[in-house]
Amino acid sequence: MLASDGSDGSEDDWVRRARAGDRKAFSELVRRHQNRVYRYLLRMLGSHDDALELTQDAFIKAWQALPQWQPEAQFRTWLFRIANNTALDALRRRKLVEFVPLEDSFDAPGSEPDPEHQALVTQEVRQLETSLKKLAPEHRQILLLREVEEMSYEEIGCVLSLNEGTVKSRLARARVALIEIRARSRS
Amino acid sequence: MSPAEKCPRTEALSALVDGALVEPARVALDAHVAGCAICAPVLAEFRQLRTTFAALPDVAPGVDFALLVDRRIAAAGVSKPKPKPKPQLRPQRWRWWQLAPAALGGAVSLSLGAYLGSALMLGSQVTAQPAELQMAAFTAIPPGALCPALQACNSMGR
């Protein structure tokens, strides 16, 4: 069923309109994906301020690159590809490959001292967040895409420009690396 | 063969957690893990990791990026995404100087050809001998030999 503006309300339709220069359509796309992109960048960079800035940068880049978007590509994976490259550029620029411990730098709004929220956060989860920051970026990104963003191997391959076999093996290595970091932090 | 050598690779266990194994492989791996003291704990660790990831608190930015991004787009004056400029096909202009190297090369080739040709012609004239001298090879006194008597050579024009 078509809306009054002639659109069918699907994501492809919003993208098509945004490609034609419709800023309102692009704003709709930003609203649909902003939380996921922010969450991914926050966990990649470990800083709320950096994630705020880079989320905007990623969307601006997406706006500028919209003419290159291919209709057969999924908008979400295409957008995450831009966000991922933005994160890696920032990590290289700021040399944040080795992260400081979580307790010193994690300033996400979701982890502010809120008694109700704190009660829900288990020791396991805290330890996982700490360990994630110590993980190599290439392992962190693939684990976040799989475990948090729940992307398929094919989608992860699109985001990271990898074939599915490489996604499979890199995911296994990332899991083993994370388990080792957690084991070291426990001992 | 040790039990470890019979064990599947870690990436198969990882794929099992992701539900990325097809039916016969999945069933075989499940059966192996059930009785393997090496693979079972690894699989348990992978599954525990997945459970912990699922428990990660969701984080919200607390800002409307759509508004911020739209302001930045407007401030930058980028009202519409611009397609990549395609290389324009311009009509080729006649540029005589672009042919200069080829013309020079051609002229040099022609001159060289003419020089070599004339040298060959000259060479053939130098080696040409009068017919009677050529025939002298078949006379009793070959060319260059001493005349046994003056009359003998006079008849040959020597």
HADDOCK unambig.tbl for C-alpha pairs under 7 A between the chains (distance, minus, plus):
assign (segid A and resid 19 and name CA) (segid B and resid 81 and name CA) 6.65 0.50 0.50
assign (segid A and resid 21 and name CA) (segid B and resid 79 and name CA) 6.76 0.50 0.50
assign (segid A and resid 21 and name CA) (segid B and resid 80 and name CA) 4.28 0.50 0.50
assign (segid A and resid 21 and name CA) (segid B and resid 81 and name CA) 5.97 0.50 0.50
assign (segid A and resid 27 and name CA) (segid B and resid 66 and name CA) 4.82 0.50 0.50
assign (segid A and resid 27 and name CA) (segid B and resid 70 and name CA) 6.88 0.50 0.50
assign (segid A and resid 30 and name CA) (segid B and resid 65 and name CA) 6.79 0.50 0.50
assign (segid A and resid 30 and name CA) (segid B and resid 66 and name CA) 5.29 0.50 0.50
assign (segid A and resid 31 and name CA) (segid B and resid 66 and name CA) 5.82 0.50 0.50
assign (segid A and resid 34 and name CA) (segid B and resid 65 and name CA) 6.55 0.50 0.50
assign (segid A and resid 35 and name CA) (segid B and resid 60 and name CA) 6.04 0.50 0.50
assign (segid A and resid 35 and name CA) (segid B and resid 61 and name CA) 6.63 0.50 0.50
assign (segid A and resid 38 and name CA) (segid B and resid 61 and name CA) 6.56 0.50 0.50
assign (segid A and resid 39 and name CA) (segid B and resid 59 and name CA) 6.12 0.50 0.50
assign (segid A and resid 56 and name CA) (segid B and resid 65 and name CA) 6.60 0.50 0.50
assign (segid A and resid 56 and name CA) (segid B and resid 69 and name CA) 5.86 0.50 0.50
assign (segid A and resid 59 and name CA) (segid B and resid 69 and name CA) 6.92 0.50 0.50
assign (segid A and resid 60 and name CA) (segid B and resid 69 and name CA) 6.55 0.50 0.50
assign (segid A and resid 63 and name CA) (segid B and resid 81 and name CA) 6.21 0.50 0.50
assign (segid A and resid 64 and name CA) (segid B and resid 81 and name CA) 5.16 0.50 0.50
assign (segid A and resid 64 and name CA) (segid B and resid 82 and name CA) 6.88 0.50 0.50
assign (segid A and resid 66 and name CA) (segid B and resid 81 and name CA) 6.52 0.50 0.50
assign (segid A and resid 67 and name CA) (segid B and resid 81 and name CA) 6.64 0.50 0.50
assign (segid A and resid 67 and name CA) (segid B and resid 82 and name CA) 6.80 0.50 0.50
assign (segid A and resid 67 and name CA) (segid B and resid 83 and name CA) 5.18 0.50 0.50
assign (segid A and resid 109 and name CA) (segid B and resid 59 and name CA) 6.97 0.50 0.50
assign (segid A and resid 110 and name CA) (segid B and resid 59 and name CA) 5.08 0.50 0.50
assign (segid A and resid 110 and name CA) (segid B and resid 60 and name CA) 6.84 0.50 0.50
assign (segid A and resid 124 and name CA) (segid B and resid 52 and name CA) 6.72 0.50 0.50
assign (segid A and resid 125 and name CA) (segid B and resid 52 and name CA) 6.02 0.50 0.50
assign (segid A and resid 125 and name CA) (segid B and resid 55 and name CA) 6.71 0.50 0.50
assign (segid A and resid 125 and name CA) (segid B and resid 56 and name CA) 5.93 0.50 0.50
assign (segid A and resid 147 and name CA) (segid B and resid 50 and name CA) 6.68 0.50 0.50
assign (segid A and resid 147 and name CA) (segid B and resid 53 and name CA) 6.25 0.50 0.50
assign (segid A and resid 148 and name CA) (segid B and resid 53 and name CA) 6.74 0.50 0.50
assign (segid A and resid 168 and name CA) (segid B and resid 11 and name CA) 6.43 0.50 0.50
assign (segid A and resid 168 and name CA) (segid B and resid 15 and name CA) 6.71 0.50 0.50
assign (segid A and resid 169 and name CA) (segid B and resid 11 and name CA) 5.45 0.50 0.50
assign (segid A and resid 172 and name CA) (segid B and resid 10 and name CA) 6.32 0.50 0.50
assign (segid A and resid 172 and name CA) (segid B and resid 11 and name CA) 4.84 0.50 0.50
assign (segid A and resid 172 and name CA) (segid B and resid 14 and name CA) 5.28 0.50 0.50
assign (segid A and resid 175 and name CA) (segid B and resid 46 and name CA) 6.91 0.50 0.50
